[in-house]
Amino acid sequence: MWVYTAITPFLDPEGRLTHSVHICKDITQRKNTEQALKESEKLYRSLIENYSDAIFITDVQGRIAIANQHAELLTGSPAAALMTTNLLDLLPAEARSQLSTGLPLILQGKNLQIESKMKGMGAPFTASIAVGAITEGNRVSRFFFTIKDISKKVDYEKDLALLNNTSRALSSAYSLKEGATAVLQLLCQYTGFQYGEFWMPMLGQTHTRMKAYWEAGNDYWPVTSASIDRTWDMASEKKHLFGTGKPYFVPDIRLDASIRRKGVALACGLQAFFSIPIVYRNKTLGVLGLWAAQRQENPDFDPAHLQSLMEKLGAEIERRQNNEAFKKFFTLTPDLFCIIGFDGLPKRANPALQELLGYSADDYGLLPVAELIHPDDAERGRAALEKIYRGDTCQNLELRIRCKDASYRWLAFTTQSSLADNLIYLVGRDITQQKQQREELERIMIAIENTSDAIGIATSPEEVVYTNAAFLSTLGWDVPRMNAIGGPRGMFVDPAVPTRIIEDLYALGQWEGDIDIYDAYGSIRLFYLRCTAVLDEQQQFKYLVGIFIDVAQKRQAQEELLKLNQAVEDSGNEVYIINTITRKFSYINKKGLDNLGYQRNELASLSPLDVNPDYDRLQYKKLFHPLLIGQENSLTYQTTHKRRDGSLYPVEVYLTLFHHGSETSIMAHAIDITERKQAEEELRIINERYRLVTKATQDAIWDWDLVNKKGYFGEGYATLFGQDPSLGSLPYWSDHLHPLDRDRVLANLTRVVNSLRTEWTIEYRYRCADGSYKFVKDRGYVIRDADGRAIRITGALADISEHKNSEELLRQFNAELEAKVTQKTARLATTLTKMQQEMLAREQVEANLHQSLQEKEVLLKEIHHRVKNNMAIISGLLSLQARHSQQPEVRTLFRESQQRIKSMALTHELLYQHKNLSRINFQKYIQELTQGISYSFRSSQTSVQLQIQADAADLDIVQAVPCGLILNELITNAYKYAFHGKQEGAIAVKFKQKGDLYSLEVSDNGHGLPAQFESSQSTSLGMQLVNSLVRQLGGSLHSYSEGGAHFLITFTDTSPM
């Protein structure tokens, strides 16, 4: 319920709060009406835009006001141009004549449908025109036109059979995937298309495809090879197909500019294309695509009927998703849910209701609802059930329901009955505390009405709107009689008094003093008046509240004050009064003392610091400061109170400042919010779970409750591994780990749980339902309590089998390439040896030998050139694979591998450009390699300066390749990690030769290495590769941090002289 509330406080002569007046107005209907208007306008626009025919809405003269997309396509004019056009000008004379004849029927509220030859909208065609009137009240304000091209007839019997068969297929399908496959089969059977595809991410996989061999014989027209099958799919064209939300027909793919990969489509044998969105209740759930192996001018089926088919499929998808969502919501929501049969017995109750009332799930099936209702509410409950059995809905049905411990709680229900299923659905909330507070408010209102003080409320000095019973009995004035004499101003003997009161109210917010006033009988009487003002949002007077106390009855008023004090003492909430000077409690009511466990004689020694462990003296001073300086009239905050026994409970505190005499105090109302906090915590856990699930929507989601030893497996386990998610548990998961991975994974998980880490990432092999294993990457997030103990772990499994296979293929390729190079090098070495032997043996063939040696040099250069080209091809393949990967980690891995191959390829490139085929100029190599790496990081936000100092030395190819890879890894790491948060930086590379000793140093002025960093103990792939290459060189690696990271590699020249 939406409520507008105004609250007015009343103070006694000493400035203490005595009571408050609450004025509430129900604005629920206005809020609901505003929301309904918004939803109706949105639905109206959506219906017009998604209508399969051309829609025109015109004024009474025929001028177009609204036109949908089909109207723009039919007329060939954009919407802006149509807004200046009269629709009657586009219709032929024959159609205008028929409309003129049928106008009286249209004005009577009937629809008119005619057929006519259209010639003013592009190519001539036969159109079916329907016209209806739109009325506002009793007046026709607009006309609704639909124009449909009926030149080409459609086989409606075939379409009807398709719809009926589709309905049967969906109703009998065990899963959505089976239903989607059945729909594809039927579409290919009833239409001229041979290949179909669904793109529905909610199925747990990207696509569902179907080859229609029963229509095309044994000739598989569309995709015929696995490589092409992975390349062509609707997901790559989803900008044009999925994003439009409307049917899309392409007669010839070659002529449509929106299809980007025409070559791939033609290679798959695809010619024509038709897509239609799967929409249900204005929500797009996916896209269906049909392909034909030949050009088609128009689909040989009615798109509107196909849209109906899609709505059936969408409804089935929505129904199954809603069922699953309802099961989770039914279990997890803190609201109270119950399903009751028409026999009066509960069928299901959610955990929240079970916990609140104390009954188990088995108890509910044996307890008639009528026996749980409080006897005083039984008649109201029976009347509500009679309405429900008739199919009516009950809103905010308030009943007292018996708990298992024989106590009663107030519950408010909203009901909805299903006559077809003989079931009643109830959604409720616990309003026990609200009822108690409402009863307390009613008691306060009764006290106001029955107080002996005369209370009046006015909107101005000239108009009064409320007087209590004491006002009439004491002064003789009621509202009509007082307004008849000019309002409250007419009561005052001194006419200047109201003006002074208004001035003081503006300045001080209140006024009090003795005044002479006329009663209704003309007598002058002395009264003590206390007046306060209620301001509106513009800080203007909204109400003037006056309390008139007969001086002769002051003693009686004091007695009434004692009664009010007793009401505060007996209040159901904790009430505290704090002395602003001593900062100690001057008063605590009975409820506060009972909750805290103190005696009243201990009050003098207590301060807020004793009952509130969350605040110290300085914090309390800051909290009270806005009240004491008048910056705030009241403050509300939540904190924790500590009982005498040390136990804690949460409270919501409402602070107000009041004055009595020369003393200023703070009144605090504290409400125990333990139950509300528990509900908020449960809701927070639910929201946290859904947020974490959203982070891994395309993977196999899991959630382990470590406290209650419960597990949750998502639907991804069925999709990826073929397992039943309902069997999910920690032992079930560990039993499916590969035997060689189990100890490693469980030990790693135990270390993370027992530490303070919150993230867990590991790769291992997981057994599927069919016994096969898949490589997976498991990412988990550890949720801990306030003490740091792990209470939940949630995360997702990602299938990385293809990535692992790609790594294995790359390793095999590198091994084969190295073997071929070694083989060719060995053959070349043998040939050179024979040539040298022949030179020594036969001096006469020296000229021929020299010529042969030149040919071998050309051959060796060609080998280096081809090795370089092969590595370029590998680099290109890795780049292509990285662009197709959806995982950032995989793309990074491919880019790093690509850079390493480029560093080896540069070695071979310099070899075939150098005169010496076995050694390269390493100074030139360093310059070209660093330039290439710098170019690859050109998009970085940090400006990095390269400083190179290299001696002009030649390195043997055996040492040049590992040196180049080491240099690539260290410079790349510096770009990636050294300058986070910096705008500029520098990387220095030094290469020195001293005899047979070489030194290679790479340093930067970045953040430096992590504390206690040991290069030999690093687990990163890059540092492991560097250590391996240093060992291959037979050298040593030294690293340290001093103004940045420094790496020094030293090795000796091992090449033969």
NORQUI-V791233 format. One record per residue. N is the residue number from 1. SS is DSSP state (@ for helix, = for strand, . for the rest). Layout:
# NORQUI-V791233
<<N SS> <N SS>>
This chain:
# NORQUI-V791233
<<1 .> <2 .> <3 => <4 => <5 => <6 => <7 => <8 => <9 => <10 => <11 => <12 .> <13 .> <14 .> <15 .> <16 .> <17 => <18 => <19 => <20 => <21 => <22 => <23 => <24 => <25 => <26 => <27 .> <28 @> <29 @> <30 @> <31 @> <32 @> <33 @> <34 @> <35 @> <36 @> <37 @> <38 @> <39 @> <40 @> <41 @> <42 @> <43 @> <44 @> <45 @> <46 @> <47 @> <48 @> <49 @> <50 @> <51 .> <52 .> <53 .> <54 => <55 => <56 => <57 => <58 => <59 => <60 .> <61 .> <62 .> <63 => <64 => <65 => <66 => <67 => <68 .> <69 @> <70 @> <71 @> <72 @> <73 @> <74 @> <75 @> <76 .> <77 .> <78 .> <79 @> <80 @> <81 @> <82 @> <83 .> <84 .> <85 .> <86 => <87 @> <88 @> <89 @> <90 @> <91 .> <92 .> <93 @> <94 @> <95 @> <96 @> <97 @> <98 @> <99 @> <100 @> <101 @> <102 @> <103 @> <104 @> <105 @> <106 @> <107 @> <108 .> <109 .> <110 .> <111 .> <112 => <113 => <114 => <115 => <116 => <117 => <118 => <119 .> <120 .> <121 .> <122 .> <123 .> <124 .> <125 => <126 => <127 => <128 => <129 => <130 => <131 => <132 => <133 => <134 => <135 => <136 => <137 .> <138 .> <139 => <140 => <141 => <142 => <143 => <144 => <145 => <146 => <147 => <148 => <149 => <150 .> <151 .> <152 .> <153 .> <154 .> <155 .> <156 @> <157 @> <158 @> <159 @> <160 @> <161 @> <162 @> <163 @> <164 @> <165 @> <166 @> <167 @> <168 @> <169 @> <170 @> <171 @> <172 @> <173 .> <174 .> <175 .> <176 @> <177 @> <178 @> <179 @> <180 @> <181 @> <182 @> <183 @> <184 @> <185 @> <186 @> <187 @> <188 @> <189 @> <190 @> <191 .> <192 .> <193 .> <194 .> <195 => <196 => <197 => <198 => <199 => <200 .> <201 @> <202 @> <203 @> <204 .> <205 .> <206 .> <207 .> <208 => <209 => <210 => <211 => <212 .> <213 @> <214 @> <215 @> <216 @> <217 .> <218 .> <219 .> <220 .> <221 .> <222 .> <223 .> <224 .> <225 .> <226 @> <227 @> <228 @> <229 @> <230 @> <231 @> <232 .> <233 .> <234 @> <235 @> <236 @> <237 @> <238 @> <239 @> <240 @> <241 @> <242 .> <243 .> <244 .> <245 .> <246 .> <247 .> <248 => <249 => <250 => <251 .> <252 .> <253 @> <254 @> <255 @> <256 .> <257 .> <258 .> <259 .> <260 .> <261 .> <262 @> <263 @> <264 @> <265 @> <266 @> <267 @> <268 .> <269 .> <270 .> <271 .> <272 => <273 => <274 => <275 => <276 => <277 => <278 => <279 => <280 => <281 .> <282 .> <283 => <284 => <285 => <286 => <287 => <288 => <289 => <290 => <291 => <292 => <293 .> <294 .> <295 .> <296 .> <297 .> <298 .> <299 .> <300 .> <301 .> <302 .> <303 @> <304 @> <305 @> <306 @> <307 @> <308 @> <309 @> <310 @> <311 @> <312 @> <313 @> <314 @> <315 @> <316 @> <317 @> <318 @> <319 @> <320 @> <321 @> <322 @> <323 @> <324 @> <325 @> <326 @> <327 @> <328 @> <329 @> <330 @> <331 @> <332 @> <333 .> <334 .> <335 .> <336 => <337 => <338 => <339 => <340 => <341 => <342 .> <343 .> <344 .> <345 => <346 => <347 => <348 => <349 => <350 .> <351 @> <352 @> <353 @> <354 @> <355 @> <356 @> <357 @> <358 .> <359 .> <360 .> <361 @> <362 @> <363 @> <364 @> <365 .> <366 .> <367 .> <368 => <369 @> <370 @> <371 @> <372 @> <373 => <374 .> <375 @> <376 @> <377 @> <378 @> <379 @> <380 @> <381 @> <382 @> <383 @> <384 @> <385 @> <386 @> <387 @> <388 @> <389 @> <390 .> <391 .> <392 .> <393 .> <394 .> <395 .> <396 .> <397 => <398 => <399 => <400 => <401 => <402 => <403 .> <404 .> <405 .> <406 .> <407 .> <408 => <409 => <410 => <411 => <412 => <413 => <414 => <415 => <416 => <417 => <418 => <419 .> <420 .> <421 .> <422 .> <423 => <424 => <425 => <426 => <427 => <428 => <429 => <430 => <431 .> <432 @> <433 @> <434 @> <435 @> <436 @> <437 @> <438 @> <439 @> <440 @> <441 @> <442 @> <443 @> <444 @> <445 @> <446 @> <447 @> <448 @> <449 @> <450 @> <451 .> <452 .> <453 .> <454 => <455 => <456 => <457 => <458 => <459 => <460 => <461 .> <462 .> <463 => <464 => <465 => <466 => <467 => <468 .> <469 @> <470 @> <471 @> <472 @> <473 @> <474 @> <475 @> <476 .> <477 .> <478 .> <479 @> <480 @> <481 @> <482 @> <483 @> <484 @> <485 .> <486 .> <487 @> <488 @> <489 @> <490 @> <491 @> <492 => <493 .> <494 .> <495 .> <496 .> <497 @> <498 @> <499 @> <500 @> <501 @> <502 @> <503 @> <504 @> <505 @> <506 @> <507 @> <508 @> <509 .> <510 => <511 => <512 => <513 => <514 => <515 => <516 => <517 => <518 => <519 .> <520 .> <521 .> <522 .> <523 .> <524 => <525 => <526 => <527 => <528 => <529 => <530 => <531 => <532 => <533 => <534 => <535 => <536 .> <537 .> <538 .> <539 .> <540 .> <541 => <542 => <543 => <544 => <545 => <546 => <547 => <548 => <549 => <550 => <551 @> <552 @> <553 @> <554 @> <555 @> <556 @> <557 @> <558 @> <559 @> <560 @> <561 @> <562 @> <563 @> <564 @> <565 @> <566 @> <567 @> <568 @> <569 @> <570 .> <571 .> <572 .> <573 .> <574 => <575 => <576 => <577 => <578 => <579 => <580 .> <581 .> <582 .> <583 .> <584 => <585 => <586 => <587 => <588 => <589 .> <590 @> <591 @> <592 @> <593 @> <594 @> <595 @> <596 @> <597 .> <598 .> <599 .> <600 @> <601 @> <602 @> <603 @> <604 @> <605 @> <606 .> <607 => <608 @> <609 @> <610 @> <611 @> <612 .> <613 .> <614 .> <615 .> <616 .> <617 @> <618 @> <619 @> <620 @> <621 @> <622 @> <623 @> <624 @> <625 @> <626 @> <627 @> <628 @> <629 .> <630 .> <631 .> <632 .> <633 .> <634 => <635 => <636 => <637 => <638 => <639 => <640 => <641 => <642 => <643 .> <644 .> <645 .> <646 .> <647 .> <648 => <649 => <650 => <651 => <652 => <653 => <654 => <655 => <656 => <657 => <658 => <659 => <660 => <661 .> <662 .> <663 => <664 => <665 => <666 => <667 => <668 => <669 => <670 => <671 => <672 => <673 .> <674 @> <675 @> <676 @> <677 @> <678 @> <679 @> <680 @> <681 @> <682 @> <683 @> <684 @> <685 @> <686 @> <687 @> <688 @> <689 @> <690 @> <691 @> <692 @> <693 @> <694 @> <695 .> <696 .> <697 .> <698 .> <699 .> <700 => <701 => <702 => <703 => <704 => <705 => <706 .> <707 .> <708 .> <709 .> <710 => <711 => <712 => <713 => <714 .> <715 .> <716 @> <717 @> <718 @> <719 @> <720 @> <721 @> <722 .> <723 .> <724 .> <725 @> <726 @> <727 @> <728 .> <729 .> <730 @> <731 @> <732 @> <733 @> <734 @> <735 @> <736 .> <737 => <738 .> <739 @> <740 @> <741 @> <742 @> <743 @> <744 @> <745 @> <746 @> <747 @> <748 @> <749 @> <750 @> <751 @> <752 @> <753 @> <754 @> <755 .> <756 .> <757 .> <758 .> <759 => <760 => <761 => <762 => <763 => <764 => <765 => <766 => <767 => <768 .> <769 .> <770 .> <771 .> <772 .> <773 => <774 => <775 => <776 => <777 => <778 => <779 => <780 => <781 => <782 => <783 => <784 => <785 .> <786 .> <787 .> <788 .> <789 .> <790 => <791 => <792 => <793 => <794 => <795 => <796 => <797 => <798 => <799 => <800 .> <801 @> <802 @> <803 @> <804 @> <805 @> <806 @> <807 @> <808 @> <809 @> <810 @> <811 @> <812 @> <813 @> <814 @> <815 @> <816 @> <817 @> <818 @> <819 @> <820 @> <821 @> <822 @> <823 @> <824 @> <825 @> <826 @> <827 @> <828 @> <829 @> <830 @> <831 @> <832 @> <833 @> <834 @> <835 @> <836 @> <837 @> <838 @> <839 @> <840 @> <841 @> <842 .> <843 @> <844 @> <845 @> <846 @> <847 @> <848 @> <849 @> <850 @> <851 @> <852 @> <853 @> <854 @> <855 @> <856 @> <857 @> <858 @> <859 @> <860 @> <861 @> <862 @> <863 @> <864 @> <865 @> <866 @> <867 @> <868 @> <869 @> <870 @> <871 @> <872 @> <873 @> <874 @> <875 @> <876 @> <877 @> <878 @> <879 @> <880 @> <881 @> <882 @> <883 @> <884 @> <885 .> <886 .> <887 .> <888 @> <889 @> <890 @> <891 @> <892 @> <893 @> <894 @> <895 @> <896 @> <897 @> <898 @> <899 @> <900 @> <901 @> <902 @> <903 @> <904 @> <905 @> <906 @> <907 @> <908 @> <909 @> <910 @> <911 @> <912 @> <913 @> <914 .> <915 .> <916 .> <917 .> <918 .> <919 => <920 => <921 => <922 @> <923 @> <924 @> <925 @> <926 @> <927 @> <928 @> <929 @> <930 @> <931 @> <932 @> <933 @> <934 @> <935 @> <936 @> <937 .> <938 .> <939 .> <940 .> <941 .> <942 .> <943 => <944 => <945 => <946 => <947 => <948 => <949 => <950 => <951 .> <952 .> <953 .> <954 => <955 => <956 => <957 @> <958 @> <959 @> <960 @> <961 @> <962 @> <963 @> <964 @> <965 @> <966 @> <967 @> <968 @> <969 @> <970 @> <971 @> <972 @> <973 @> <974 @> <975 @> <976 @> <977 @> <978 .> <979 .> <980 .> <981 .> <982 .> <983 .> <984 => <985 => <986 => <987 => <988 => <989 => <990 => <991 => <992 => <993 => <994 => <995 .> <996 .> <997 => <998 => <999 => <1000 => <1001 => <1002 => <1003 => <1004 => <1005 .> <1006 .> <1007 .> <1008 .> <1009 .> <1010 .> <1011 .> <1012 .> <1013 .> <1014 .> <1015 @> <1016 @> <1017 @> <1018 .> <1019 .> <1020 .> <1021 @> <1022 @> <1023 @> <1024 @> <1025 @> <1026 @> <1027 @> <1028 @> <1029 @> <1030 @> <1031 @> <1032 @> <1033 @> <1034 .> <1035 .> <1036 => <1037 => <1038 => <1039 => <1040 => <1041 => <1042 .> <1043 .> <1044 .> <1045 => <1046 => <1047 => <1048 => <1049 => <1050 => <1051 => <1052 => <1053 .> <1054 .> <1055 .> <1056 .> <1057 .>>
